[in-house]
Amino acid sequence: MGPEVVILVTAACLAGSAVGTFSGLVPGIHVNTLASVMLLSYPAMESFLVSFTEAAYVPIVVSSCIMSASVVHSFVDFVPSVFIGAPDPDETMAVLPGHRLLMCGLGMRAVRAAAVGSAVGAASAIVLAIPIQYLMLSGLAAHLDIFTVSVILFTLSVIILKEHGIRKKLWSLVLIAMSGMMGLICMDLHIPSAGVIGEGTLLFPLLTGLFGIPALLSSLGTSSVPKQRDDGISPVDCIPGIKGVIMGSLAGWYPGITATAGATLSSVFLPENKPERFISIVASIGTVTSVFSLVTLSVSGSGRSGTVLVIREIIGDSVMGFCSPEFLLLLFCSALSSFLGYHITISSGRVMSKIADRLDKNLMNRAVICFVIFLVILMTGPVGILVLTASVIIGMIPSDIGMDRIPLAGCLMFPVLVHGILEQIS
């Protein structure tokens, strides 16, 4: 593997950072969607890249672009969560404290807290990645996998029990079951979902319908944003980010435990009263999950996120094993894109802070909804539209009854739980 490969990987990292910035700043567009598009267009990218390097190195170059996009997205997506109120699934818990700061004219405090949390989480995960990979390959992974069903059951129980009142606890259980059944249908039935540009994954309309579009619809007609001010000072230290590393490690290994679920556990066992510090924890969990999912891929060959699943599809088994060249290059991309992600988050937050009181959120949200529907048709066709419609109906229930959307994370946890129980029985 010559120096030209490292140069190409660095260039791909920069390109991926631009992709992650776009997906992070545009509400309703997840980096998993763009990763799926890149997978569909891989043959075209391969024919272009073979002019610069050997065909054997093309997968790592493309994978570097996707990995960088995932890491930068985990930084930047807090900006629209704070200023527009349209979060990714991983940031739903941070919307309320972020909105409180926004309506006090302190939206940049939320963004700076998220940037610090993500930076601490990324740095910690990168430093710990190789030692944890060694421990997992030395047998720790097998011991941890024994507790998968127990961890999922415990997490779901916490999600249900943290709701106040019997009525909301019952609704939480119902939402977990409904979203979980949707997850089983989309992941296990192998329903043909051919769109205009090929067959895409039904997870895109599922997650967009449960989390993305309902958030955009809920924020339509909200009150105007006051003029923002920024003192240029970080509102948090590194402690909340370190707390996020603990929960992010859990979310990075066990399938179905999303950053949102990790944030739920954190709110119960590592509570923070100040909104800035809680936002920093949530941000750290999301970024740690992005980096540690690479460790999980290198150890077990399985993915814990859409982007890592795409990387697995492209790169094959070459990333597996202790400190393989592919793993180290992707870890290098994570470090570079984390540095870029922090500065992009602060810069984009400043821009949004200056125009937040003049921004037509309703027009933007409607445009994004139309764009998402277009992408669903393009990638998954009529079946995707049906999944999107059903998911939006379920996704609107929490806001209608005064709950958050955390129980909807059952769409990923419930299928893992079902498979785990069936494996134990058999």
C-alpha positions, 0 to 999 in steps of 0.5 A, a space after each residue: 500500500 503506497 503513499 498514493 493510497 494514503 493521499 487518496 484516502 485523505 482526499 476521500 476523507 475531505 470529500 466525505 466531510 463535505 458529504 457529512 456536512 450536507 447531510 448534517 445540516 439538511 433536516 431529514 437527510 441522514 448520512 445513511 441515505 447518502 451512504 446508500 446512494 454511494 453504494 448504488 453508485 459504487 461502480 461509477 466511482 470505481 471506474 473513476 478511481 482506477 485512473 489514480 490507483 489499483 482496483 484493489 485499493 478502491 474499496 478502502 478509498 470509498 469506505 474512507 469517504 463514507 466513514 468520514 461522512 458518518 463522523 462529521 454528520 455526528 458533529 454537525 447534525 446538532 445545528 439543525 436540531 437546535 435552530 430548526 427543531 428537526 433532529 436526527 433519531 440520535 438527537 431527539 433527547 437533546 431537542 428540548 434542552 436545545 430549544 430552551 436555550 434557543 428561545 433564550 437567545 443562547 442557541 450557540 451555547 447548545 451548539 458549542 456544548 454539542 461540539 465539545 461533547 462530540 470532540 471529547 467522545 471522538 478523541 476518547 473513542 479513537 484512543 481506546 479503539 485499538 485497546 478495545 479491539 484487542 480485548 474484543 478479539 481476545 475473547 471479551 466479545 464472546 462474553 459480552 454477546 451472552 448478555 445481548 438479550 438482557 441488555 436490550 430488555 433492560 434498556 427497553 424497560 428503562 425506556 418504559 419506566 422513565 415515563 410518568 404515569 400508567 397511561 404514558 408507560 402503556 403508550 411507551 410499550 405500545 409504541 415500542 411494539 408498533 415500531 418494532 413490528 415495522 422494523 421486523 417487517 422492513 428488515 426480515 421479510 425481504 420485501 422487494 423495494 426497487 426504486 428508480 435508481 435501483 433497490 434501496 433499503 427500507 430502513 430509510 423510509 422507516 427511520 425517516 418516517 418515525 423520526 425525521 418527518 414527524 419532527 419537521 411536521 411538529 415544528 411547523 407553525 412554531 413561534 418565531 426565534 429571538 435574536 441570538 447572542 454568542 459569547 464565544 466561550 465553551 459552556 461545558 468542560 470535558 466531564 459530560 463528554 466522558 460520561 457519554 463515552 461510557 454509554 456510547 461504548 454500550 451503544 457501539 457494541 450491542 445491536 439495536 442500542 442507538 445513541 438515543 437509547 444510550 442517552 436515555 440510560 444516561 439520563 437515568 444513571 448519569 443525570 445532568 441538570 444543566 441543559 448544556 451539559 446534558 446536550 454534551 453527553 448526548 453529542 458524545 454518545 452519538 460520536 462515540 457510537 460512530 467510531 466504535 461501530 468501526 471496532 465492532 465491524 473489525 471484530 465481528 464483521 457486523 455493522 451497528 449503523 447504516 454507514 458501517 453496513 455499507 462499508 462492510 458491503 464495499 470493503 468485505 472482510 479485509 477490515 477484520 483482524 487486529 490493526 489491519 491496514 484498512 482498520 487503521 486507515 479508517 481510524 485515521 479518517 475518523 480522527 481527521 474528520 473529527 477535527 474538521 467536524 468540530 470546526 465545521 459545527 462551530 462555523 455553521 452554528 455561528 451562521 445559523 445563529 446570525 440568521 435564525 431570527 430571519 429564517 423561514 422554518 416553515 418553508 424550509 421544512 416543507 421543502 425538506 419533506 418534499 425532498 425526502 419523499 422524492 428520495 424515497 420514491 427514487 430509492 425504494 419506489 411504491 413500497 417505500 412510500 407505503 412504509 414511509 406513510 405507516 411510519 409517519 402515522 406511528 411517528 406522530 403519535 408521541 407528539 400528539 399525546 405529549 411524549 418524546 419519540 424515544 420508544 420508537 427506537 424499538 424499531 431497531 431494538 425489538 428485532 434484535 430482541 426477537 432474534 436473540 430469543 429465537 437463537 436461545 430457544 433453538 
